[in-house]
Amino acid sequence: MKMTLEVDEKRLTKVMRLTGIRTKTAAVDYALKTAERAARREKLFATRWNSEELAAAVDPGYDVLAVRHSDGR
């Protein structure tokens, strides 16, 4: 979708330089995705979970060490 918006050019240039993103469109898309992830994370951490929900959040058969070794770490 095409649209016109006012963007802080210095900030956009800084984001492009820091991330290595080459186009303004890609930089804006990156910013939107990053903002969405941050908002979801904030919402998740603001949610109070009871002990049953916490226990069900992770598969009891999950072995973090096995996963790390399978990734080559």
Summary of the structure (lengths in Angstrom):
residues: 73
radius of gyration: 19.3
end to end distance: 41.2
largest distance: 50.5
contacts: 113
relative contact order: 0.07
helix: 66%
strand: 0%
